[in-house]
Amino acid sequence: MKKSIEEDVFIPLYPKSTVEDKSSPCSKFQERRFWSAVKLLSNVLLWDGIVQEDTVRDLGLSKLLNRYLLLNLLNTPPGPDNIEKCNKVVACLPERWFEDCGNGLTLPELQNFCQHLLQ
């Protein structure tokens, strides 16, 4: 999993003017790469309970979400596309991880993602 995240994940960041046109090749490529990374996130997080939780959280949240996916989310204009992307990321997260979190608290690895959601 680690090798796949480090060597296979690539989400290009293009100027907004290039990706505003959803039919442009750059926009389509960026979207395909984003959704491929979300699928990988989902698959990595499915290993929760089988592989040590610290390892799964490091690979899924620290390396994949914070390093790749969040950059794309921050560069996606607010609106339905961004909401859909965020919903898919949230759907990947194991509910068990949040059972011990108090009101308004989250996992340290999710702080930046939570800030994005609040904005």
C-alpha positions as CSV (number, residue, x, y, z in Angstrom):
1,M,0.0,0.0,0.0
2,K,2.8,2.4,0.9
3,K,4.6,1.8,-2.4
4,S,1.4,2.4,-4.3
5,I,0.7,5.6,-2.5
6,E,4.2,6.9,-3.0
7,E,4.7,5.8,-6.6
8,D,1.3,5.6,-8.2
9,V,-0.7,8.5,-6.9
10,F,-0.4,11.7,-9.0
11,I,-2.9,14.5,-9.1
12,P,-1.7,17.4,-11.2
13,L,-2.5,20.9,-10.1
14,Y,-3.4,23.1,-13.1
15,P,-4.2,26.8,-13.1
16,K,-7.9,27.5,-12.3
17,S,-8.4,28.9,-15.8
18,T,-7.3,25.6,-17.3
19,V,-9.7,23.4,-15.3
20,E,-12.7,25.7,-15.2
21,D,-13.8,24.2,-18.5
22,K,-14.9,20.7,-17.3
23,S,-14.7,19.4,-20.8
24,S,-11.0,20.3,-21.2
25,P,-8.5,17.4,-21.3
26,C,-6.6,18.9,-18.2
27,S,-9.8,19.0,-16.2
28,K,-10.8,15.5,-17.1
29,F,-7.4,14.1,-16.4
30,Q,-7.2,15.8,-13.0
31,E,-10.7,14.5,-12.1
32,R,-9.8,10.9,-13.1
33,R,-6.6,11.1,-11.0
34,F,-8.6,12.5,-8.0
35,W,-11.2,9.8,-8.1
36,S,-8.6,7.1,-8.5
37,A,-6.9,8.4,-5.4
38,V,-10.2,8.4,-3.5
39,K,-10.7,4.8,-4.5
40,L,-7.3,4.0,-3.2
41,L,-8.1,5.8,0.1
42,S,-11.2,3.7,0.4
43,N,-9.3,0.5,-0.2
44,V,-6.5,1.4,2.3
45,L,-9.0,2.3,5.0
46,L,-10.8,-1.0,4.5
47,W,-7.7,-2.6,6.1
48,D,-8.7,-1.0,9.4
49,G,-9.0,-3.7,12.0
50,I,-6.7,-6.1,10.0
51,V,-3.6,-4.0,9.8
52,Q,-2.5,-1.8,12.8
53,E,-4.6,1.3,13.1
54,D,-1.6,3.6,13.3
55,T,-0.3,2.2,10.0
56,V,-3.7,2.6,8.3
57,R,-4.2,6.1,9.6
58,D,-0.7,7.1,8.5
59,L,-1.1,5.7,5.0
60,G,-4.7,6.8,4.4
61,L,-4.8,10.1,6.2
62,S,-1.3,11.5,6.5
63,K,0.1,10.3,3.2
64,L,-3.0,10.1,0.9
65,L,-5.6,12.5,2.2
66,N,-3.3,15.3,3.5
67,R,-0.6,15.0,0.8
68,Y,-2.7,14.5,-2.3
69,L,-6.5,14.7,-2.0
70,L,-6.6,17.8,0.2
71,L,-4.6,19.9,-2.2
72,N,-7.1,19.1,-4.9
73,L,-10.0,19.9,-2.6
74,L,-8.5,23.2,-1.7
75,N,-8.2,24.1,-5.4
76,T,-11.7,23.0,-6.3
77,P,-14.1,26.0,-6.3
78,P,-16.8,25.9,-3.6
79,G,-20.0,24.3,-4.9
80,P,-21.6,20.9,-5.8
81,D,-18.3,19.3,-7.1
82,N,-16.4,20.1,-3.9
83,I,-19.3,18.9,-1.7
84,E,-19.4,15.6,-3.7
85,K,-15.7,15.1,-3.3
86,C,-15.8,15.8,0.4
87,N,-18.7,13.5,0.9
88,K,-16.9,10.6,-0.8
89,V,-13.8,11.2,1.3
90,V,-15.9,11.2,4.5
91,A,-17.7,8.0,3.4
92,C,-14.3,6.2,3.4
93,L,-13.6,7.0,7.0
94,P,-14.2,4.2,9.5
95,E,-16.9,5.2,12.0
96,R,-15.0,3.4,14.8
97,W,-12.3,6.0,14.7
98,F,-14.7,8.6,16.0
99,E,-16.4,6.7,18.8
100,D,-14.0,8.2,21.5
101,C,-14.0,11.8,20.0
102,G,-15.7,14.4,22.1
103,N,-18.0,17.1,20.7
104,G,-16.2,19.2,18.1
105,L,-13.1,17.1,18.3
106,T,-11.5,15.0,15.5
107,L,-8.4,13.0,14.8
108,P,-5.2,15.0,14.5
109,E,-4.7,13.8,10.9
110,L,-8.1,15.3,10.0
111,Q,-7.6,18.8,11.3
112,N,-6.8,20.4,7.9
113,F,-9.7,18.5,6.2
114,C,-12.1,19.6,8.9
115,Q,-10.9,23.3,8.4
116,H,-11.7,22.9,4.7
117,L,-15.2,21.5,5.6
118,L,-15.8,24.4,7.9
119,Q,-14.9,27.0,5.3
